[in-house]
Structure formats: C-alpha cells, structure tokens
Amino acid sequence: MEAILQLIGRLHPLVVHLPIGFIMAALLLQWYDRKNKEWSNIIGVLFQWAFVFATIACISGYLLYKGEGYSFETVKIHLWMGIFTAIFSLLMYLRLATSPKIIFIRRVPVVLFSFSLLFLISFTGHLGGNITHGSDYLIEPLPNNIKSLLGVGPEVYEMPTLEEENWEAAILYSDLVQPILNNRCVSCHNAKKEKGELRLEEANGILKGGEDGLVIEPNEPEKSSLYARMILPLDHEDHMPPKDKDQPSKEELDIIKIWIANGNPFDKSIGEMGLKKESVQAFFPKAKDDTYPDVEVAEIPQDTIASLKKKGFHVERISKESNFIKISCINKPSFSDQDFDLLSSVKDQVVYLDLGGTRITEAIFEKISTLPHLTILKLDNTAVSGENIETLEKLGYLKNLNLMGTNFEEVHLQKLKRFKKLQIVYLFNTPIKRPDHVDGPKEGELFIDYGGYDLPKIATDSIVY
C-alpha cells in the first residue's frame, strides 16, 4: 500500500498541470465571451473539471510531501494555495453553471473570481517551482554580480581550507567535515528539504539519522551509510550524492572516513586526535601560480578558437579561471613566418607559444614580439640562429625560452641576459658547447640549461627482464 501511495504522490508533477490547463482555457474563453455571454455553461464545466483535478493534485501533492521527505514548512503555503485554487474553481463553477442559491456567490462579481483564480494558479505554480527546482531556478543563469545587485545572490559554501601554521589546532568536524557536507549533501538534507528524513547541516541531525536509521556507526566507516554510500559506484542506485551532483574528491572522502574511524567527535582538534599532517595536507591553501601575468584579458569567442583549431593549431586555456591560452603547432609542422598572422586575433591572450619543429626563420622574432603577455616560448628544432633575437626583449613577461636543437650561436647569448624577466633558456644540442662547470639556478639570475647531463647508474639499471 505504501508503494502505491508513493506512486500516486510522484504523479503530482503530471496531474498538477491539468487544473492549470482547464483554468487557463476557461479564463481565456471567459474573456473572449465577455460581451455575448453565450458560453457560460461550457466555461462552468471547464471550472468543474478544474476543481476535480485540482483536488486530485492536492491529494497527490500531499502524498508526495509525506513520501519524499519534504518538511511541512517548505510545502505548507503551496499546499494551502492549491486547496484555495480547488475551492475557487468550485465557486466559479457554481457561479456560472447553475443558478446560485448561496447568496454570497450570487453577489460576488465573476471578474473577482477570475482575477483570484489567475493569482492563485500563478502564485501556487511559483511556489511549486521553488520546491522542485529551487527558489533561484529562474535567475540561476544570471551572472552573480547581477544576482547580488538584485539582492538574491546564491548561498555559496566555501570549500574547507586549513592554515599550515596551526593545522593541529583546527577542529576536524567544524573546519573540514561539516564544510564538506555543506557542499556535497546539505542541498538535499536540510531543514527545508529532509530527503529521507535526514538533516546533515548540524550535529544533532547527523546523530539522529534518517528514515533508514543511523547514518554513522562509530569507528566503522564502511558500515556507516554516510560514508559507505559515497564510495559506491557512481551508477549504483544507492550512491550519494546523486551522480548529476558535484561529487566529493578522494581527499574529502578520506576526511569523512578518518572522522568516523576516530569516533566521529564534534569538538576535538586534529592534534588531539593524533592525526598526521599528511592526512589533511590536501586542504592547505594552494600556492598561487605566478607563472603567467596577473592581468585580465577578454575571453576569446568560441568560434575564433574553433577557427584556429580548424587551421591545425592546438588551442587550450591555461585554466578555467583565466582567459589566457596556449598555442601549439605540434600538428602543424608546415607553420611558417607568414602563418603567424593567423594568430593576430588572439595576440593579447597567448601566454604559451610552441613553434617547435616548424619552418620559421629569424623573421619570426619581430612578429612574436607583438604578443604582449607571452611567457613561455618554444622554438626548438627549428632553423633559427639567434639573429635579431634581441627583438624579443620587448616581451616584458617572457620567462622561459626553448632553443634546443636550433642553430643558436654563442655570439647572441649576451643579448638574452638583457631580457628583464627571462629565467631559463634551454640550449641543448646547439652549436654552443657546454662549459666544464655550470652553477645551479640562482634566484633573480638567468639560468642557461645546456643539457647533456650524465646520470649516475643505479642498481635497477642492471636488471634484465
């Protein structure tokens, strides 16, 4: 019986559209017939059917609320508005299709009923949409700055981080476990939407568990559904969070496991629990990557990227957060000096350029110098000798230059030492001979990597398989 009731409840999204259709059709016919008033009986019948299906929708909606774990606070206004919609549909039917014997029905203007019904189905539908899709469903595509301007910015939980200086003093639950649950689980298991009668936004809800019982078995993470369901295969019906949601990382899963394996304390610090630094190291702030310029550039249109790829270039962004790109000619060995003009539309965004193994000559230097943010340049295995390479001194962000396998001549080496930010130059397999002694890299100084290193033999080198 319970399964049948749950099935009826899940039919609510289908059933609920029927009374809406009948009401809208009746209201439109009523407006169309406002002068002749010839279709009152037909319109009344439409409101009668609207009442019948609105009642069914209310019943199925109530069963959905009971069976799917929604809190009453979340659905109560939507439910009452649905009931009022059914009642007003009945009143409209009585007002139009019969000779009303109830005095107040006879006295109420039809237009008042009409506007009331229009308001009711609009507001009830809006509340229903908020429940199923979230209150920000309509505005979700808007940029966050516009949402903030409208005062409806999304509730965003910060991913957990620990300060490396005092990581032992951090509380494992409040500083790591709860933020992970907030990001991965709380959207479905909270005070407003108790899926499975489970709330995970605070300690009491976690300890209480849900409709299937406790979600934590102290010291036994594999037997605790809070953790065990997270590590099920993604296509398993019991896997949580659902596969269409963002999934926890391996490091986040490890933290949940460690917390449960150590008795799931809510107030103990990482140091008090005797955990090793390695177990939480993934949550230390990542060092900022300062390889590329810290400047903003415009995003490249997708059709421009598609056009470059069609011409044989490999194009990729350096990260999701940046509009800078890498360009490689790995699949375009025929690239020559004249082809450089194909990159003119993205010159501000190129920070990594690989022209290795192409047909370029010294004339390319003047063209490359027009890339204002170029940071890494690969010219290996080309015919360049270094003539006019001083032109690249204009590149204020150039840090890495690969000239391996070229005809680069020693006479031009001093020119490179004048480059402001150049940090390393690769000269292996060039006419320049490797000095007998080469100092290691020093901060603030240009390092010339001549290659040709002799690696000491180790025991495994002599193993015969």
C-alpha positions as CSV (number, residue, x, y, z in Angstrom):
1,M,0.0,0.0,0.0
2,E,2.8,2.4,0.9
3,A,4.4,1.9,-2.6
4,I,1.0,2.7,-4.2
5,L,0.7,5.9,-2.2
6,Q,4.2,6.9,-3.1
7,L,3.5,6.2,-6.8
8,I,0.4,8.4,-6.6
9,G,2.5,11.1,-4.9
10,R,5.0,11.0,-7.7
11,L,2.3,11.6,-10.3
12,H,1.8,15.1,-8.8
13,P,4.0,16.9,-11.3
14,L,1.9,15.4,-14.1
15,V,-1.6,15.8,-12.5
16,V,-0.9,19.4,-11.4
17,H,-0.8,20.7,-15.0
18,L,-4.4,19.5,-15.7
19,P,-6.3,22.0,-13.5
20,I,-3.9,24.7,-14.7
21,G,-4.9,23.9,-18.3
22,F,-8.6,23.9,-17.5
23,I,-8.5,27.1,-15.6
24,M,-6.5,29.0,-18.2
25,A,-8.8,27.7,-21.0
26,A,-11.8,28.8,-19.0
27,L,-10.4,32.2,-18.2
28,L,-9.5,32.8,-21.9
29,L,-12.9,31.7,-23.1
30,Q,-14.5,33.9,-20.4
31,W,-12.6,36.9,-21.7
32,Y,-13.4,36.1,-25.3
33,D,-17.1,35.7,-24.4
34,R,-17.2,38.8,-22.1
35,K,-19.8,40.6,-24.3
36,N,-22.1,37.9,-25.6
37,K,-22.0,35.7,-22.5
38,E,-23.2,32.7,-24.6
39,W,-20.7,30.2,-23.3
40,S,-21.2,30.4,-19.6
41,N,-22.3,26.8,-19.2
42,I,-19.3,25.5,-21.2
43,I,-17.0,27.7,-19.2
44,G,-18.6,26.5,-16.0
45,V,-18.0,22.8,-17.0
46,L,-14.3,23.7,-17.5
47,F,-14.1,25.1,-14.0
48,Q,-15.9,21.9,-12.7
49,W,-13.1,19.8,-14.2
50,A,-10.6,22.2,-12.9
51,F,-12.0,21.6,-9.4
52,V,-11.9,17.8,-9.8
53,F,-8.3,17.7,-11.0
54,A,-7.2,20.4,-8.5
55,T,-8.5,18.2,-5.7
56,I,-6.6,15.2,-7.1
57,A,-3.5,17.4,-7.4
58,C,-3.8,18.4,-3.8
59,I,-4.1,14.8,-2.7
60,S,-1.2,13.6,-4.8
61,G,0.9,16.6,-3.6
62,Y,0.2,15.8,0.0
63,L,1.3,12.2,-0.6
64,L,4.4,13.4,-2.4
65,Y,5.2,15.6,0.7
66,K,4.8,12.6,3.0
67,G,6.7,10.2,0.9
68,E,9.7,12.3,-0.3
69,G,10.9,13.8,2.9
70,Y,9.9,17.4,2.4
71,S,9.4,19.4,5.6
72,F,5.9,20.8,6.1
73,E,7.3,24.3,6.5
74,T,8.5,24.1,2.9
75,V,5.3,22.9,1.3
76,K,2.5,24.3,3.6
77,I,1.9,27.6,1.7
78,H,2.0,25.8,-1.7
79,L,-0.4,23.2,-0.3
80,W,-2.9,25.7,1.0
81,M,-2.8,27.8,-2.2
82,G,-3.6,24.5,-4.1
83,I,-6.6,23.9,-1.8
84,F,-7.8,27.5,-2.3
85,T,-7.4,27.0,-6.1
86,A,-9.7,24.0,-6.0
87,I,-12.2,25.8,-3.8
88,F,-12.3,28.9,-6.1
89,S,-12.7,26.6,-9.1
90,L,-15.7,25.1,-7.5
91,L,-17.1,28.5,-6.6
92,M,-16.7,29.7,-10.2
93,Y,-18.4,26.6,-11.5
94,L,-21.4,27.2,-9.1
95,R,-21.4,30.9,-10.1
96,L,-21.6,30.2,-13.9
97,A,-23.2,26.8,-14.5
98,T,-26.1,27.0,-12.1
99,S,-28.5,29.4,-10.5
100,P,-26.6,30.1,-7.3
101,K,-28.7,29.5,-4.2
102,I,-26.0,30.7,-1.9
103,I,-26.4,34.4,-1.6
104,F,-22.7,35.4,-1.4
105,I,-21.9,33.5,-4.6
106,R,-24.6,35.4,-6.4
107,R,-23.3,38.7,-5.1
108,V,-19.6,38.2,-5.9
109,P,-18.7,39.6,-9.4
110,V,-17.5,37.0,-11.8
111,V,-14.5,39.1,-12.6
112,L,-13.3,39.0,-9.0
113,F,-13.4,35.2,-9.1
114,S,-11.5,35.3,-12.4
115,F,-8.7,37.5,-11.1
116,S,-8.5,35.5,-7.8
117,L,-8.0,32.3,-9.8
118,L,-5.4,33.8,-12.0
119,F,-3.5,35.0,-9.0
120,L,-3.9,31.6,-7.2
121,I,-2.6,29.4,-10.1
122,S,0.3,31.9,-10.7
123,F,1.4,32.0,-7.1
124,T,0.8,28.3,-6.4
125,G,2.8,27.4,-9.5
126,H,5.6,29.7,-8.5
127,L,5.8,28.1,-5.0
128,G,5.7,24.6,-6.6
129,G,8.6,25.6,-8.9
130,N,10.6,26.8,-5.9
131,I,10.2,23.5,-4.2
132,T,11.1,21.3,-7.2
133,H,13.7,23.5,-8.8
134,G,14.8,25.8,-6.1
135,S,14.0,29.4,-5.4
136,D,16.7,30.6,-7.7
137,Y,15.7,28.5,-10.7
138,L,14.6,31.4,-13.0
139,I,17.6,33.7,-12.0
140,E,20.2,30.9,-12.0
141,P,21.6,31.7,-15.5
142,L,22.2,35.4,-14.5
143,P,25.8,36.4,-13.6
144,N,26.5,36.5,-9.9
145,N,27.1,40.3,-9.9
146,I,23.6,40.8,-11.3
147,K,22.1,38.4,-8.7
148,S,23.9,40.4,-6.0
149,L,22.5,43.6,-7.4
150,L,19.0,42.1,-7.2
151,G,19.7,41.0,-3.6
152,V,19.3,37.3,-4.5
153,G,22.9,36.2,-4.6
154,P,23.3,32.5,-4.2
155,E,24.2,30.9,-0.9
156,V,27.8,29.6,-1.5
157,Y,29.7,27.5,0.9
158,E,33.4,27.8,0.9
159,M,35.5,24.7,0.3
160,P,37.4,23.8,3.5
161,T,40.9,25.0,4.0
162,L,43.4,24.8,6.8
163,E,46.3,27.2,7.7
164,E,49.5,25.3,7.6
165,E,50.9,27.2,10.6
166,N,48.2,26.0,13.0
167,W,46.6,23.0,11.4
168,E,46.8,20.9,14.6
169,A,44.5,23.4,16.4
170,A,41.7,23.1,13.8
171,I,38.6,21.2,14.8
172,L,38.2,18.3,12.4
173,Y,34.4,18.4,12.3
174,S,33.7,22.1,12.1
175,D,36.7,23.0,9.9
176,L,36.6,20.1,7.5
177,V,33.8,17.6,7.8
178,Q,30.9,20.0,8.1
179,P,32.1,22.2,5.2
180,I,32.4,19.0,3.0
181,L,28.8,18.0,3.9
182,N,27.6,21.6,3.3
183,N,29.0,21.4,-0.3
184,R,28.1,17.8,-1.1
185,C,25.0,16.8,0.9
186,V,23.1,19.7,2.6
187,S,21.3,20.9,-0.5
188,C,19.0,17.8,-0.2
189,H,19.3,17.0,3.5
190,N,18.4,20.2,5.4
191,A,15.7,21.7,7.5
192,K,13.6,22.7,4.4
193,K,14.1,19.5,2.4
194,E,14.7,16.5,4.6
195,K,15.3,13.9,1.9
196,G,15.0,10.5,3.6
197,E,14.1,12.4,6.8
198,L,17.8,13.2,7.1
199,R,19.4,16.5,8.1
200,L,23.1,17.0,7.7
201,E,23.6,20.7,8.3
202,E,24.3,20.2,12.0
203,A,25.5,17.7,14.6
204,N,22.1,16.7,16.0
205,G,20.7,15.8,12.6
206,I,23.8,13.7,11.8
207,L,23.5,11.7,15.0
208,K,19.7,11.3,14.7
209,G,20.0,9.7,11.2
210,G,17.1,9.3,8.8
211,E,14.2,7.1,7.9
212,D,16.6,4.2,7.3
213,G,18.2,4.6,10.7
214,L,21.5,5.9,11.9
215,V,24.0,7.1,9.2
216,I,27.1,6.7,11.4
217,E,28.4,3.6,13.1
218,P,31.2,5.0,15.4
219,N,34.7,3.8,14.4
220,E,33.3,1.8,11.4
221,P,33.2,4.0,8.3
222,E,32.5,1.1,6.0
223,K,29.3,0.3,7.9
224,S,28.3,3.9,8.2
225,S,25.9,4.8,5.3
226,L,27.1,8.4,5.4
227,Y,30.5,7.2,4.1
228,A,29.6,3.9,2.6
229,R,27.1,5.3,0.1
230,M,29.6,7.9,-1.1
231,I,32.1,5.3,-2.2
232,L,29.6,3.1,-4.1
233,P,30.0,3.1,-7.9
234,L,28.5,6.2,-9.5
235,D,25.8,4.3,-11.3
236,H,24.7,2.4,-8.2
237,E,21.1,3.3,-7.2
238,D,22.2,4.0,-3.6
239,H,25.2,6.1,-4.4
240,M,25.2,9.6,-2.8
241,P,25.3,12.3,-3.7
242,P,23.3,11.6,-6.9
243,K,25.5,11.2,-10.0
244,D,24.2,14.5,-11.5
245,K,25.5,16.4,-8.5
246,D,29.1,17.5,-7.8
247,Q,31.0,14.5,-6.3
248,P,33.4,14.7,-3.3
249,S,37.1,14.4,-4.1
250,K,39.2,11.5,-2.8
251,E,40.7,13.8,-0.2
252,E,37.2,14.7,1.1
253,L,36.2,11.1,1.2
254,D,39.3,10.3,3.2
255,I,38.4,13.0,5.8
256,I,34.9,11.6,6.3
257,K,36.4,8.2,6.7
258,I,39.1,9.4,9.2
259,W,36.5,11.3,11.2
260,I,34.1,8.3,11.5
261,A,37.1,5.9,12.1
262,N,38.1,8.0,15.1
263,G,34.7,8.0,16.8
264,N,33.2,11.0,14.9
265,P,34.0,13.6,17.5
266,F,32.4,17.0,17.1
267,D,34.8,19.1,19.3
268,K,38.2,17.5,19.1
269,S,41.1,19.2,17.3
270,I,43.2,17.4,14.7
271,G,46.1,17.5,17.1
272,E,44.0,16.0,19.9
273,M,43.0,13.1,17.6
274,G,46.7,12.4,16.9
275,L,46.3,12.7,13.1
276,K,49.3,13.1,10.9
277,K,49.9,16.2,8.8
278,E,49.7,14.1,5.6
279,S,46.1,13.3,6.2
280,V,45.0,16.9,6.0
281,Q,47.7,18.4,3.7
282,A,45.4,18.4,0.7
283,F,43.4,21.2,2.5
284,F,46.3,23.6,2.9
285,P,45.9,26.7,0.7
286,K,47.5,26.1,-2.7
287,A,50.4,28.3,-3.6
288,K,49.5,30.9,-6.1
289,D,50.7,30.1,-9.6
290,D,52.6,33.2,-10.7
291,T,53.9,31.7,-13.9
292,Y,51.7,33.8,-16.1
293,P,50.8,37.5,-15.9
294,D,48.4,38.6,-13.2
295,V,46.2,40.7,-15.6
296,E,42.7,40.4,-17.0
297,V,42.2,39.9,-20.8
298,A,39.0,39.5,-22.8
299,E,37.6,36.0,-23.3
300,I,38.1,34.6,-26.8
301,P,34.9,33.8,-28.7
302,Q,34.3,30.1,-29.2
303,D,34.1,30.5,-33.0
304,T,37.6,32.0,-33.0
305,I,39.0,29.1,-31.1
306,A,37.2,26.7,-33.5
307,S,38.6,28.5,-36.5
308,L,42.2,28.2,-35.1
309,K,41.7,24.5,-34.4
310,K,40.4,24.0,-37.9
311,K,43.6,25.6,-39.3
312,G,45.7,23.0,-37.4
313,F,46.6,24.8,-34.2
314,H,46.2,23.1,-30.8
315,V,44.5,25.6,-28.5
316,E,43.7,25.3,-24.8
317,R,43.1,27.7,-21.9
318,I,45.7,27.6,-19.2
319,S,42.9,27.2,-16.6
320,K,39.1,27.5,-16.1
321,E,39.6,30.8,-14.2
322,S,41.8,32.5,-16.9
323,N,41.2,33.7,-20.4
324,F,44.9,33.2,-21.3
325,I,45.6,30.4,-23.8
326,K,48.3,28.0,-25.0
327,I,49.0,27.7,-28.7
328,S,50.9,24.7,-30.1
329,C,51.9,23.8,-33.7
330,I,52.5,20.2,-32.8
331,N,50.1,19.2,-35.5
332,K,51.1,21.9,-37.9
333,P,54.8,21.4,-38.9
334,S,54.2,23.4,-42.1
335,F,53.8,26.6,-40.0
336,S,56.0,29.4,-41.4
337,D,56.6,33.1,-40.7
338,Q,53.7,34.1,-42.9
339,D,51.3,31.9,-41.0
340,F,51.8,34.0,-37.8
341,D,49.2,36.4,-39.0
342,L,46.6,33.7,-38.3
343,L,47.2,34.4,-34.6
344,S,46.6,38.2,-34.7
345,S,43.1,37.9,-33.3
346,V,44.3,36.2,-30.1
347,K,47.6,38.0,-29.6
348,D,46.6,39.5,-26.2
349,Q,45.6,36.1,-24.8
350,V,48.6,34.0,-25.9
351,V,51.0,33.3,-23.0
352,Y,52.4,30.0,-24.2
353,L,53.5,29.5,-27.8
354,D,55.1,26.3,-29.1
355,L,56.6,26.6,-32.6
356,G,58.9,23.7,-32.2
357,G,59.6,21.7,-35.3
358,T,58.2,24.3,-37.7
359,R,59.6,26.2,-40.7
360,I,60.1,29.5,-39.0
361,T,63.2,31.8,-39.6
362,E,64.7,34.8,-37.8
363,A,62.0,36.9,-39.3
364,I,59.5,35.4,-36.8
365,F,61.1,37.3,-33.9
366,E,59.6,40.6,-35.0
367,K,56.2,39.0,-35.2
368,I,56.4,37.2,-31.9
369,S,57.4,40.5,-30.1
370,T,53.8,41.7,-30.7
371,L,52.4,39.1,-28.2
372,P,52.3,41.4,-25.1
373,H,51.7,38.6,-22.5
374,L,53.9,35.8,-23.9
375,T,55.6,33.9,-21.0
376,I,56.8,30.6,-22.4
377,L,58.2,30.4,-26.0
378,K,59.4,27.1,-27.6
379,L,61.4,27.4,-30.8
380,D,63.2,24.0,-30.5
381,N,64.2,22.0,-33.6
382,T,63.9,25.0,-36.0
383,A,66.4,26.8,-38.2
384,V,66.7,30.0,-36.1
385,S,70.3,31.1,-35.3
386,G,69.5,33.9,-32.9
387,E,69.9,36.8,-35.4
388,N,67.7,39.7,-34.3
389,I,66.6,37.7,-31.2
390,E,67.1,41.0,-29.2
391,T,63.7,42.0,-30.7
392,L,62.1,39.7,-28.1
393,E,63.4,42.0,-25.3
394,K,60.1,43.9,-25.8
395,L,58.3,40.9,-24.2
396,G,58.0,42.0,-20.6
397,Y,56.7,38.7,-19.3
398,L,58.9,36.2,-21.1
399,K,60.4,33.8,-18.6
400,N,61.0,30.5,-20.4
401,L,62.8,30.2,-23.8
402,N,63.5,26.8,-25.5
403,L,66.1,26.9,-28.2
404,M,67.1,23.2,-28.2
405,G,68.1,21.6,-31.5
406,T,68.5,25.0,-33.2
407,N,71.4,26.8,-34.8
408,F,71.6,29.3,-32.0
409,E,75.1,30.9,-31.9
410,E,77.0,31.9,-28.8
411,V,77.5,35.4,-30.1
412,H,73.8,36.1,-29.3
413,L,73.9,34.7,-25.8
414,Q,74.7,38.1,-24.2
415,K,71.5,39.5,-25.7
416,L,69.4,37.1,-23.7
417,K,70.9,38.3,-20.5
418,R,69.4,41.7,-21.0
419,F,65.8,40.4,-21.0
420,K,64.1,41.7,-17.9
421,K,62.2,38.6,-16.7
422,L,63.8,35.7,-18.6
423,Q,64.6,33.0,-16.1
424,I,65.7,30.0,-18.1
425,V,67.0,29.2,-21.6
426,Y,67.4,25.7,-23.0
427,L,70.4,25.3,-25.3
428,F,70.9,21.5,-25.5
429,N,72.0,20.3,-28.9
430,T,73.0,23.7,-30.3
431,P,76.4,24.9,-31.6
432,I,77.2,26.3,-28.1
433,K,79.4,24.0,-26.1
434,R,78.6,23.1,-22.6
435,P,81.0,24.8,-20.1
436,D,83.1,22.5,-17.9
437,H,81.4,23.9,-14.8
438,V,77.8,25.1,-14.6
439,D,76.4,26.6,-11.4
440,G,72.8,25.7,-10.5
441,P,69.9,28.2,-10.9
442,K,70.1,31.3,-8.7
443,E,67.1,33.4,-7.9
444,G,66.9,36.6,-9.9
445,E,69.5,35.4,-12.4
446,L,69.2,33.9,-15.9
447,F,70.0,30.1,-15.9
448,I,71.3,28.6,-19.1
449,D,70.5,24.9,-19.3
450,Y,73.0,23.3,-21.7
451,G,71.6,19.8,-21.1
452,G,73.8,16.7,-21.8
453,Y,73.6,15.5,-18.3
454,D,75.3,12.3,-17.2
455,L,73.1,10.5,-14.8
456,P,74.8,8.1,-12.3
457,K,73.9,4.4,-12.7
458,I,71.7,2.8,-10.1
459,A,71.2,-0.8,-9.2
460,T,68.0,-1.2,-11.2
461,D,69.7,-0.2,-14.4
462,S,71.4,-3.6,-14.5
463,I,68.3,-5.7,-14.1
464,V,67.5,-7.9,-17.1
465,Y,63.8,-8.6,-17.6
